[in-house]
Amino acid sequence: MEDISLRVMTRELCRELYSGWENDPAIYMDMDKFAPYRYDEAAVDRYFDARQEPSRVLFAIMRDGKPIGELQLKGIDRESRECTLSIHMQNDAVKGRGYGTIAEKLALKYAFDTLGMTAVNADTVLKNTRSQHVLEKVGFKYLEEKDGFKYYRFTH
């Protein structure tokens, strides 16, 4: 099995990740908003800059030294000790191979052991059954379906 790890995202990793990005129709509730992805370095830099805040940790999912996805722990609330997990893989070449599962397990360990969280939340659009499968495989419990999303929670 390839070496899968999480590394705190840098501007350079973000650029490298998004230079090979493909938008996934499975994450769009409204297909009128779907469009093929076109790399724009300035837009990637704005995206990266907008995510540099104390309530968020942005990771690159690394495979053999190359970024293949991103994972965020966001909405980190140190008082309630909860946060929300978000994950996106780069393209179809790295989906369905277990890399996201490994990344989610690593993120949960980080959330509990490093950030001191007691719960991690996640959600998916209804039609993203692949993400729902991974969340359930990792141990997230289904909570509810609301407004086109399925909501999950993992407690420590």
N, C-alpha and C positions, 0 to 999 in steps of 0.2 A: 504494500500500500504506500502511496506517495506520502510525503511528509506534509501534513496539514497543520497550520498554526494561525494564531491571530497576532497581528502586529498593529500597534497604534498607527493610524493612518497619517501619512505625511502628504504634503502637496504633490511630491514626485510620485508616490504610490498611487494617489488619486488620479493623476494624469495618466499613468500607465494602465490602471484599471479601466478607465473610461475610454482610452484609445481603442480598446477591443470590445466595447460594450455593445449589446444588442437589446433593444426594448423587448419585453415579454408581454404578448397580448393577454396572458393569463392573469396579470395583475391589474388590468384595466376593467373597471366596472362599466364604464362608458366608452365603447369602442370608437366613438367619434373623437375622443381625445388621444387615441393611439396614433403614433407616427413612428416610422423608422428613426433610430437614433443617428444623429450626425455629430461627430466629435467637434467640440469648440473649446479650445484650451481656456479662453477667458471665462466661459460659462462654467467649466469644471472648477476653475479657481474660485469663482463666486460661490459655487455649491460648497466647496471645501471650507471657505472662510465663514459661511453662514452656519456651519456646524461646530465651530470652535466656541463652545460655551460650557460653563461649569456643570450643567445638568445633562451632559451628553458625553459619551465616549464613542468615538468612531474608530472602527478597526478595519484593516484590510485582512481578508481571508487569504492566506498565503498557501500556495502549493508549490513545493520545490523551488522556493525563492521568488515566485511570481504571484502577483495579486490576481485572484480569480473571483473575488466577490467582496462585498462590504457587509459589515455587521455593526449595528448601532445598539448601544444601551442608552436610551433616551428618557427624558422625563424623570431623571434620577431625583428622587425625593428622599433625602437623608433622614427626614423626620419620620415619615411613614415607612421608610426602608423598602421602597418599591421602585421599580423602573419598568420600562417597556423595551422588549427586544424587537429589532427590525433587521431583516436579512434580505439581501439581493445578490444573486449570482450573476456573473458577467455575461454568460451566453449559454446556449444549449450544450456546448461541448463540455461544460463542467457541471451540468445538472443531472440528477438521477444517478450519481456515482457515490453518494454518501458523504461528500465533502461538506454540504450544509449541515448534515447531522453532527459531524465531528465539530464543526464551528459552533453550533448551538450549544453543545455540551461544554466546550471550552468557555463560551460566554457565560453560561450559568455558573460555572466554577468561579470565574472572575467576579461575577455579580455578588455571589455569596461570600467568597473567601476574601476578596480584595475590597469590594465596596460595602460589605456588610449588609446587603439586602436580605430581606426575608421572603420576598415575593418578586417574581418577574412576570409581567403580562405580555401578551402578544395578540395580534389580530391579523386576519386575512380577508381579502375579498371572497365572497361566496364561491366563485368559480375557480379559485386557486387551490384545488384539491391536493396538489403536490405539496404545497406549504403546510396545509392542514395535516397531511400524513406525517410529515417530518416533525411537526410540533408534538403530535400525539406519540410518535415513536420515541422522542426524547423524554417524554413524561409530562408534558403540559396537559392540563385537564380542561376540557371544553366547558365554557361557562354559559354562553348564550349566542343567539343569532339576532342581530339588530341592524337595521338600516343598511343592508347589503354586506355586512361583515359577520364573521364568526370570531368570537372572543375566547381567549385561553388564558390560563394562569398556572404558574409553577411555583409551589411554595417549598421553602426549605425547612 
